Amino acid sequence: MKEIEDKLPKIVSQDSKKMSFELKTFASLAIPIYFSQLASHATGVIAALMTGSYSTLDQAAVATGNMLFWPVFFGLGGSLFIVTAFVAQFYGAKKNHEIGPLLKQAFWLCVPLIILVTIYLSYAGQVLDFFGTPDDVQKITKSYLNGLMIGTPALFLFQPLKSFSEGITRPIPITIINLGMVASNALLNYGFIFGKFGLPELGGAGCGISFAISSWGALLALVIYIYSSKYYQSANLFSEYEKPNLAKISEIFKLGFPIGACIFVEFGLFSGSGLLLSNLGEETIASHAIAMQVTTVTFMLPLSVGLAAAVRSGNLLGAKEFVAARYSSFFAILTAVTLASFNFVGLILFGDTFASWFNADPSIIALSSSLLFVAAFMQLSDGISFTGQGALRGYKDTYAPMYIMIIAFWCFGLPIGYSLGLTDLFVPAQGAYGMWIGMCCGVILASILVLFRLDKTTKKAIQDKNFKIFN
């Protein structure tokens, strides 16, 4: 007993140092990634704020366009997120020369993805007709989507370069470039929506043009920076042309597709719910969109920690430090849940205030704040779910999370939300409020299942001496 007591201070000291090191490492990754993600999504928030000041109709139209575009973009573009794990493991294994060839094949993968999104957007009118979206909303939405279509190639090509920088633990340049994109987007939105700076007054449709210009500007800035910075030269990205390698492209897509599918399942649930609710009128669309914009901002915390977890676990696995990778994965979840608790409190206490920033209509504020109250209960579960998924990417475990998300959201959350929101099956139809309750149920189930999967995968990596990593 005395021997244990003598060793206890040393053990506590070692654990404290370990936690402190992990916290510093995560902070150096997660904080810049957080601001980068916040900046990349701020364009949608800014559009919602400005169009809300212009008219509820334009706000609803832009929101509808976002519901159509972003789930599909992330569903396909999310397959490129696996590039971060590849880069992180190459970097951890000191195989930087492998990074450039990988990125070139990722760029080739972008080509069919861009084509698919472009074809999809060309049929946006038929999709809007299917959901019964009002004609006056449709007209503005189609014009807005035309701008997003022009900016789509830049968004796809930006992602592999972003993964490159973050995978070698240099997320700050991405943050700076994204902040610049937000600033330019805000100015252009103001000009095109309200007809300022000598620009035509286009209302919500102007947000699409602003997005296209700022997206291409961000891509150009990142290419110039990576080309000129010494930190990226060992990857040999610009050294020589490489033709498409179908085997490598297939490998990237095979591992990346489930990541995109996971994002599509959750984004698709929220956006699909909004489209299902669109026939209830522009006030319901606007309220749902406001709640989505606010929760997208709060969601950036667990998402950023999850992205940092993918880099951290990838680096450790590349160095074959399997025990440390497991510790880091669960430490990331603890960090995300701690941060998400602030989101929970904020949405409970200030939901109506947040809603009022987007629209001054009392009925819209009331409905939006009720949705944000439900969203507060998603925060801790999102912290577990998306951080766990991020850590699993580092282990190249991507298919299990995809199945988990499909079951939790589409087979569980959506039926509950549809039943409560749009039918009288259990209670009188609750509209958007009932739909959000269903989505909350899906998020909670997903977090439980992801936690079990992460525990199994990390233990297997430690026990299996032949555990494969990217090489």
Secondary structure, DSSP 8 states (H G I E B T S, - for coil): -HHHHHHHHHHHHHHHHHHHHHHHHHHHHHHHHHHHHHHHHHHHHHHHHHHHHH-HHHHHHHHHHHHHHHHHHHHHHGGGGHHHHHHHHHHHTT-GGGHHHHHHHHHHHHHHHHHHHHHHHHTHHHHHHHTT--HHHHHHHHHHHHHHHHHHHHHHHHHHHHHHHHHTT--HHHHHHHHHHHHHHHHHHHHHHHT-TT----TTHHHHHHHHHHHHHHHHHHHHHHHH-GGGGGG-TTSS-----HHHHHHHHHHHHHHHHHHHHHHHHHHHHHHHHGGG-HHHHHHHHHHHHHHHHHHHHHHHHHHHHHHHHHHHHHTT-HHHHHHHHHHHHHHHHHHHHHHHHHHHHHHHHHHHHH---HHHHHHHHHHHHHHHTTHHHHHHHHHHHHHHHHTT--HHHHHHHIIIIIIIIHHHHHHHHH--SSSS--THHHHHHHHHHHHHHHHHHHHHHHHHHHHHHHH-TT-----
